[in-house]
Amino acid sequence: MSNVVDLCGPIASTVGDCQDRVYGLVLTTKNFMEDVSEYTQIMVVQGGNIGEALDAFVQTRSRWTIDLMGGKGYELLRSFADEERNDLHKNLDLLQHKCDNFFNGAFHPFGFGANWHNLGLGLAYSLYYNMTLYPRDDYKYFIPMTTCTKADLERSFGAHTPETNFSRWNNSTINYKSLGADEFELVRQRMIMRSEYQDKGHFWWRSLLTYYAIRPNFRLRELIRRSSKATVPCISIHVRHSDKISESALFEFSEYMEHADQYRGKTGISGIYLMTDDDRVIKSTKDYRDFQFSYLNMARSNKGWEADRDAGVSRDQEEKIFLIDIFSAVQCQHSIVTYSSNVGRLIAEVAYAIRNREPDIVSLDEAWKMDP
């Protein structure tokens, strides 16, 4: 892409001075992003320090996704020629910025993956009941889901007292407010879905909604670009041990590597991006000399995030490491995970959302499911 920038030079006055008609590519600057046709599939935006401007642009134009690995004098935005996907994004953008009636909730206080999946489920409820989702928490590493303010929320609640009893939430409810963690209430109707998208299936539905909720903002993108160890092409592997044993069966690293060897045989790819909380897994990589491993340099206690927190690892540091890992893993063309884990499902969902195609993923235990 840098060759395109070098060839075309800076754009000083109008959009489209350099356009590849075959691939729908437009080269522009931040001042002209709004003028780019909605039929364009790739937008290259020249300039440095334009991250905040890109966030503001895509916040209300969610059909565009920002490439995580840009940032070297240009930013790359993609959209997809997918009518139903773009219709969903249009509905999300209209609903999340109309600021008339609200769902104030989708709060989950525990693991990051479950928390972010709960946001996707919250958006499913918001779309179904025609409400703006106003999350209980601030998410400082994501592009805000709404431009509505706390004053907008209070104004609406002042005019129409919010319902707080989940069993009474229905199509006539104007506002709804969760009084605490609400995952166990929301999952009662985890299959909730707008009727016009039923034919696309729940994996499509929840992948796009969850990604909408956790789109990396400019601070997170810069952190990922500085810190990621992933080198494409690659296979990502997520091995969770520690507290996972209380939820499902554990798999030895050798079982993951059997599938990695099959991928290598089919594709020739031998680079592996490894996510794990178990230092023994890291040490065992020396036994696989036909592969090149990359992973974050971090403490791995193999005791779970709550134990790490109690040992002095800040919640913010845990979150940053987790985000770098997730968004590094989805850069890989292939993945080996367990779908019993929120992390494994999240990798699949984000991988779909950023490419708009079914991810090439092996799950060692079960099929993908919505949970929460």
N, C-alpha and C positions, 0 to 999 in steps of 0.2 A: 504494500500500500504506500510505503514511503516513495516508491518509484513514481506512483501517480502524482504525488505532491510535487516531486522534483520536476516532473514533466510539465505539469500544468501551471506551476508557479502560483503566486498569491492571487486571490480574488479580491479586487478592489471595489467593484461597483455593483455587479449583478450576480444573481444565482444562475448557475448553469453554463458558465463560460467553458467549463470542461465537463462534459457529460458523456458517459459511455452508454450508448443506447441499447446495447445488448444486455448489459448487466444492471441497467437502471441505476448507475452510479452518478452522484452529483457531488462536486467539490465546492465548498462554500466556507463562510466564516460565521461566527456566532451571531452577527447582526442580521443575517439573512436566513437563519434556520426556518423561521416561520413561513418564508416564501417558497420553500421546497415543496413540490407536488406530493400529495399523499400517495401517489402511485410509485414514487421512488422507493427502491428497496435498500439502497446503501447510500448513506450520507457521510462524507468525509468533511469534518469541520476543522479548519486550520486554526492554529493559534495556541499559545501557552496560557496556563492558568484560567482555563475556561470551564472548569469542573462545575462550579456553582451555576453558571449559565446553562449548562447542559441539564443539571438537575431540575432547574425551574422549567426548562422546555419540556422534558419528558414527564414531569409530574402530572401535567394535564394532557399529555399526548402519549399514553402508555403503550401505543402500538410500536413505538420506537424502543429498542433496547440498546444500551451503551456497552460497547465492547470493553471488557475488563482490562484487556492487555494493551490498550492504546496509550495515549498520553505522551508520545515523543514528538511533540510539535503538531500533533493532530489528534482528533478523537473520531472514532468510527461508530456510527449508529446504524442499526439494521431494523428493517420492518419486513413483513412477510405477506406474500400475495395469498392470503387465507381469509376468505370472506367472513367465516364464522368467528375466527379468532379476532379479527379487527372489529367485528360487531360487538363482541364481548368487551374489548378494550374501550370502545366508544361508550357502552353502557356504564362501565366502571368509572370512566372519566366524568360522565355527566352526573352520576349519583354521588361520587365522592367529593364533589365540589359544589353541590347545590345548596347545602347548608340549611335545609328546611326542617327535616326531622331526622332523628339520630338513633343509632344503636351505640350506646356507650358501654363497651365491654370487650369481649374476646381476651380475657386476662387469664394467664396461666403462670404460676409463680415458680415453676420447677425447671426442668431441662430446657435448653435452648431449642432443640428440635421440636419438642412438644409445644412449646410456647409459640413458635412461628407457624406450625401447622394449625394451631388454634386460631391464629390471625386469618389464615386462609379459610377456615371454617366460618369465622365471623363474617368475612366478606360474602360467603355463600348465603348466610342468613340476611345480610344487608341487601343483597341483590334480590333475594326472594321476597322480602318484605318492603322493598323500595325505601331503604333508609341509608343514610350516610354512616359508615362505620367510623366512630371516633374512639380510638383505642384508649384503654385505661392508662397505659404506660407511654412514655416517650422512648423512641427507638433512635438513638443518636447516630447509628451507622447506616440507616436506611433512608431512601427518599420518602418524605412524609406521604402517607396515603391520602391525605386531605389537606386542602388549603383552608378549610373551615377553622374558626378560632374557638377558644374556650368561651368567648363572649357569645358567639353564634349558638353554641351548645346551651348555655344558660338562658339565652333569650327563648329558644325553642322549648326548653324544659319549663320556663316560666309561663309560657302560653299553654302548654299541654304537659301536665305532670306525667313523668315517665312511668310506664308499667315496670314493676320489679319482680312480679311473680311469673316465672317462666311458663307455667301451665296456662296462664291467661294471655300469652302472647299470640296474636293472630293477625289476620290481614287488615283488621280495622285499627290495630295498635298504631299510634302516631309516633311515640317515642318509647324506647326500651332501655333500661339501665340495669346492668349486672351489679349486684351489691358486693360481690367478691369474686374469687376464682370461679369461672363458669364453664370449664371444659366438660365437667360431668353432666351439666345440663345441655350444653350444645350437642354433645355426641348422641343424645337421644334421637336426633334427626340428622345424623351425619351424612345421610344420602340426599339431603335437601339440595335442590337444583332447579334452576329456571327451565321451564318446559321446552323453550326453543333450542336448548343446547343438549337435550337428552340423547340425541343420536351420536354425539361426540364422545360420550362416556365419561366416567368419573375421574379417570386418570387425567385426561385432558383438562377437565373442569378445575380440579383442585391444583394441578400443576400451575396453571396460569394464575389462579387466585393467590396461591402461596407466593409465587414469584413476585406478583404485584405488591404484596405486603413487604417483601424483603429485598427490593431492588437496592443494590449498593449505592450509597451516595458518594460524593466526590472524595470525602475523607477516607471512606473504606476502600474505594478504588485505588487511591494512592497508597494506602497501607498494603493492599494485596500486591500491587506492582512492585513495591519495595521488598516485600517479604516472601512472596511465593517462590517455591522451589520447583514447581511443575515445569517440565519441558515437553512440549508436544512434538511428535505424536507420543502418546503414552496410554498406559492402563492404570486406572486408579483402583486402589484396594482399601477398603475400610474394615479394620479388625478391631472390634470392641470386645474387651474381656471385662475385667474389674466387676462392677455391679451388674453387668448384663446377665450374669448367671442366675439372678433372681427373677429374670423375665423370660429367658429362653435358653436353649442349649448353646454351648460354646463350640466353636470350630477351631481346630488347630490351624496354624499358619500354612502348613503343608497342603491343607485342603483348598485354601485360596490359590496357592501356587500351582496346583494341578490345572485349574482353569486358566491361570496366567500363561502356562506353558501351551495350552490349546490355542489361546489368542495369538501367542507368538508364532505358532506353527501356521496359523491361517493368515496373519497379517504381516509378520516380520517385525512387529513392534516388541521391543525388549525393555523400554523405559517404563518404570513403575513409580507412580506417586503413591506413597503409603501414608495412610492415616491410622494411628493406633494409640491407645493409652497404655500399651504393654511394652515395656522396655525389652523384654525377652524376645518379642517379635522383631524389634529393630536389630538386636544382636544376631538373630537367626538369618538375617538377609545375606550374611557372608557365605551361607551354604548354597546360594543360588548364583553361581558365577556367570551364568548366561544372561543375567538381567542387570540393569543399572537402576538402582533405587535412589529416590530423592524423598526427603521428608523434612519437616520442621525440626529445628533444634530446640527442644523443650523438655521440661521435666515430665516423666511418665511414671506416676506412682502406682498405676493399676489398681486404684482403690475407689475410683469414681469422683465425679465433680464435687460432691458434697464434702468428701474427705479432703480433697485438694483445697477447697475453700476453708475448711477448718484448720488446715495446715498453714494458711496465710496467703494462698493464691487469691488475688482479688477477683471478684466477679467480672469486672471489666477486662482483666487480662485473660480470663478463661474465654470470654466472649470473643475477643479479638483473635485468639488462637483458633477457636472453632470456626470463625468466619473465614479466616485465611485458608484453613484446611478445606472447607466445603467448596469455596469458589476456586480453589486450585484444582480440586478433584474433578470438577465438572468441565475443566478445560480438556480433560483426556477424552479420547474417542471411545474408550471401553471402560467398564467398571465392574468390580466384583464386590458384592456387599451382602448384607443380610437384610431382608425387608421387614423382619421383626423389629428392626431398629428404626427409630425416627430419622436417624442420620442416613441410613441406606435409602429410605424412601425419599428423603429430601434431595439427595444426590440425583436420583432418577428424575424427580419433578423439575429441578432447576435445569438439568441437562436438556430436558424436553423444551422448557420455556425459552432457552436461549438459542435453540437450533430449529425449533418447530418441526421436529421429527422424533420418532420413537427412539429412545436411547438404547444403545447396545449394552445391556447390563445382565449379569448373572447374579441371581440371588441364591445363596446357599441353603436357605431354609424355606421360605414361603413366597407366595405370590404377593404382588403389591396390593395394599389395602389402604383405606382411609382410616387413620387412627392417630389423632382425633379427626 
